[in-house]
Amino acid sequence: MRGVIRALAVPVWRTLPWRTLGAAGAVGLLIPGLPRLSGAEPTDWVTLLLLRAAALVLALGLAFVLDDPARLGTTPVPTGRAVRTALRVALVAPLAALWWTAVLLLAPGAHRPPAGDVTLEAGAACTLALALAGLAVRHSDDPYPGRPAATVLLAAALLAPLLPPDGWPLFVPVGDPRWDTAHDHWAWLLAAAGAIWLLTLREPLRRPFRRRPPGLRRSG
């Protein structure tokens, strides 16, 4: 197995969507970095919002990790989907971790929220992005599952703050009595998204439905 992974590492690295990931990384660094460049001193609440926005940008970028123009050509290869998908994520994960560390350091120390809690939020959002992309891969032949996955993730991020605050709070400010409860919810969300992502690694029992190109349809 180690030999297979080594043989796949370079080809998989080349097929990763580095332009999309790079753009997301640049935008994500600018979000907490602009106040420093301007000399402004954001409040605790604004700093938390900036970090959450950066985490969302990272998650949206990771939604495209499974994009592979050669997907239909690599479907028959001996290595299973689980190995190929896990390898793509494993190659990107260390860079994402370093990037998130830089984002946290850009936030003013005096106003920075608890790093562990906000990292939990970022981890849950990123895992949800991977789960949505995995579902798109499992249920379609689209070689670009990142687009529908990012759309659903963005819609969820916009709608979640509108949920009743007494129901299942997620986005609460630092110092709110519901902070610990909200992060219990983030932990559950992370676990659920991780479980879904693992399930999407299984090979389907049959190929998803795909329409035939017009030229291949039978006449008469």
C-alpha positions as CSV (number, residue, x, y, z in Angstrom):
1,M,0.0,0.0,0.0
2,R,2.8,2.4,0.8
3,G,4.3,1.9,-2.7
4,V,0.9,2.6,-4.3
5,I,0.5,5.8,-2.3
6,R,4.0,6.9,-3.2
7,A,3.3,6.2,-6.9
8,L,0.0,8.2,-6.7
9,A,1.3,11.1,-4.7
10,V,2.9,13.1,-7.5
11,P,0.0,12.6,-10.1
12,V,-2.6,13.5,-7.5
13,W,-0.6,16.5,-6.4
14,R,-0.6,17.8,-10.0
15,T,-4.4,17.4,-10.4
16,L,-5.3,19.3,-7.2
17,P,-7.0,22.6,-8.0
18,W,-4.2,24.8,-6.8
19,R,-5.5,28.0,-8.4
20,T,-8.7,27.8,-6.6
21,L,-7.0,26.8,-3.3
22,G,-4.5,29.6,-3.8
23,A,-7.2,32.2,-4.4
24,A,-9.2,31.1,-1.4
25,G,-6.0,31.2,0.7
26,A,-5.1,34.8,-0.4
27,V,-8.6,36.1,0.2
28,G,-8.7,34.3,3.6
29,L,-5.5,35.9,4.7
30,L,-6.6,39.4,3.6
31,I,-9.7,39.2,5.7
32,P,-7.9,39.4,9.1
33,G,-4.9,41.1,7.6
34,L,-6.6,44.3,6.3
35,P,-7.2,45.8,9.8
36,R,-3.5,45.4,10.6
37,L,-2.5,47.0,7.3
38,S,-4.9,49.9,8.0
39,G,-3.8,50.3,11.6
40,A,-7.3,49.7,12.9
41,E,-8.0,47.9,16.1
42,P,-11.1,45.7,15.7
43,T,-13.3,44.8,18.6
44,D,-13.7,41.3,20.0
45,W,-16.9,40.8,18.0
46,V,-15.4,42.1,14.8
47,T,-12.3,39.9,15.2
48,L,-14.4,36.9,15.7
49,L,-16.4,37.7,12.6
50,L,-13.2,38.1,10.6
51,L,-11.9,34.8,11.7
52,R,-15.3,33.1,11.0
53,A,-15.3,34.7,7.5
54,A,-11.7,33.4,6.9
55,A,-12.7,30.0,8.0
56,L,-15.7,30.0,5.6
57,V,-13.4,31.0,2.7
58,L,-11.1,28.2,3.6
59,A,-14.0,25.7,3.7
60,L,-15.3,27.0,0.3
61,G,-11.8,26.5,-1.2
62,L,-11.6,22.9,0.2
63,A,-15.0,22.1,-1.3
64,F,-13.1,22.0,-4.6
65,V,-10.4,19.6,-3.5
66,L,-12.1,16.6,-5.2
67,D,-12.4,18.4,-8.5
68,D,-10.6,16.2,-11.1
69,P,-10.9,16.8,-14.9
70,A,-9.6,13.2,-15.4
71,R,-12.1,11.6,-13.0
72,L,-13.9,9.5,-15.6
73,G,-10.6,8.3,-16.9
74,T,-9.4,7.3,-13.4
75,T,-12.6,5.5,-12.4
76,P,-11.4,2.0,-13.6
77,V,-7.9,2.2,-11.9
78,P,-7.1,-0.5,-9.3
79,T,-6.8,1.9,-6.4
80,G,-10.2,2.5,-4.8
81,R,-11.9,5.8,-4.3
82,A,-11.1,5.9,-0.6
83,V,-7.3,5.9,-1.3
84,R,-7.5,8.5,-4.0
85,T,-9.8,10.8,-2.0
86,A,-7.9,10.4,1.3
87,L,-4.6,11.1,-0.5
88,R,-6.0,14.4,-2.0
89,V,-7.1,15.5,1.5
90,A,-3.9,14.4,3.1
91,L,-1.8,16.4,0.7
92,V,-3.8,19.6,1.3
93,A,-4.4,19.2,5.1
94,P,-0.9,20.3,6.3
95,L,-1.0,23.4,4.2
96,A,-4.5,24.2,5.4
97,A,-3.3,23.8,9.0
98,L,-0.3,26.2,8.4
99,W,-2.6,28.7,6.7
100,W,-5.1,28.7,9.6
101,T,-2.2,29.2,12.1
102,A,-1.2,32.3,10.1
103,V,-4.8,33.5,10.1
104,L,-5.0,33.2,13.9
105,L,-1.7,35.1,14.3
106,L,-3.0,37.9,12.1
107,A,-5.8,38.5,14.5
108,P,-5.0,41.0,17.3
109,G,-3.9,39.1,20.3
110,A,-5.9,41.2,22.8
111,H,-9.1,40.6,20.9
112,R,-8.5,37.1,19.6
113,P,-11.2,34.6,20.7
114,P,-10.3,31.2,22.2
115,A,-8.1,29.6,19.5
116,G,-9.3,26.1,20.2
117,D,-13.0,27.0,20.0
118,V,-12.7,29.0,16.8
119,T,-10.5,26.3,15.3
120,L,-13.3,23.8,16.1
121,E,-15.6,26.0,14.1
122,A,-13.2,26.1,11.2
123,G,-12.6,22.3,11.3
124,A,-16.4,21.6,11.3
125,A,-16.9,23.9,8.3
126,C,-14.0,22.4,6.3
127,T,-15.2,18.8,7.1
128,L,-18.7,19.7,6.0
129,A,-17.3,21.1,2.8
130,L,-15.5,17.8,2.2
131,A,-18.6,15.8,3.0
132,L,-20.7,17.8,0.6
133,A,-18.1,17.3,-2.1
134,G,-17.9,13.6,-1.4
135,L,-21.7,13.3,-1.7
136,A,-21.5,15.1,-5.1
137,V,-18.9,12.6,-6.2
138,R,-20.8,9.6,-5.0
139,H,-24.1,10.6,-6.6
140,S,-23.0,12.0,-9.9
141,D,-20.3,11.7,-12.6
142,D,-19.5,15.4,-12.5
143,P,-15.7,15.9,-12.5
144,Y,-16.2,19.2,-10.7
145,P,-18.2,18.5,-7.5
146,G,-16.8,21.6,-5.9
147,R,-19.3,23.9,-7.5
148,P,-22.5,22.3,-6.0
149,A,-20.7,21.6,-2.7
150,A,-19.6,25.2,-2.3
151,T,-23.1,26.5,-3.3
152,V,-24.7,24.4,-0.6
153,L,-22.1,25.3,2.0
154,L,-22.4,29.0,1.3
155,A,-26.2,28.8,1.5
156,A,-26.0,27.0,4.8
157,A,-23.5,29.5,6.2
158,L,-25.9,32.4,5.3
159,L,-29.0,30.7,6.7
160,A,-27.5,29.3,9.9
161,P,-27.3,32.6,11.7
162,L,-31.0,33.1,11.0
163,L,-32.0,30.1,13.1
164,P,-33.8,30.8,16.3
165,P,-31.2,31.7,19.0
166,D,-32.9,29.5,21.6
167,G,-32.9,26.4,19.3
168,W,-29.5,25.2,18.3
169,P,-27.1,28.1,18.6
170,L,-23.9,28.1,16.6
171,F,-22.8,31.7,16.0
172,V,-22.6,33.3,19.4
173,P,-20.2,36.0,20.6
174,V,-17.4,35.5,23.0
175,G,-18.7,35.9,26.6
176,D,-22.2,34.8,25.7
177,P,-23.5,32.3,28.2
178,R,-24.3,29.9,25.3
179,W,-20.6,29.9,24.1
180,D,-19.8,26.4,25.5
181,T,-23.2,25.0,24.4
182,A,-22.6,26.4,20.9
183,H,-19.2,24.7,20.7
184,D,-20.7,21.4,21.8
185,H,-23.0,21.8,18.8
186,W,-19.9,22.5,16.6
187,A,-18.3,19.3,17.9
188,W,-21.4,17.3,17.0
189,L,-21.5,19.0,13.6
190,L,-17.8,18.0,13.0
191,A,-18.5,14.4,14.0
192,A,-21.6,14.1,11.8
193,A,-19.8,15.7,8.8
194,G,-16.8,13.4,9.3
195,A,-19.0,10.4,9.4
196,I,-20.8,11.4,6.2
197,W,-17.4,12.0,4.5
198,L,-16.2,8.6,5.5
199,L,-19.4,7.0,4.1
200,T,-18.8,8.8,0.8
201,L,-15.5,7.0,0.4
202,R,-17.2,3.7,-0.1
203,E,-17.4,2.5,-3.7
204,P,-21.0,2.7,-5.0
205,L,-22.8,-0.6,-5.7
206,R,-23.7,0.7,-9.2
207,R,-22.6,3.7,-11.2
208,P,-24.7,6.8,-10.9
209,F,-27.2,7.6,-13.6
210,R,-25.7,9.5,-16.5
211,R,-27.4,10.7,-19.6
212,R,-26.0,9.5,-22.9
213,P,-24.5,12.2,-25.2
214,P,-26.9,12.9,-28.1
215,G,-24.5,11.3,-30.6
216,L,-24.6,8.0,-28.8
217,R,-28.4,7.7,-28.6
218,R,-30.0,5.0,-30.7
219,S,-31.9,6.2,-33.6
220,G,-35.4,5.0,-34.5
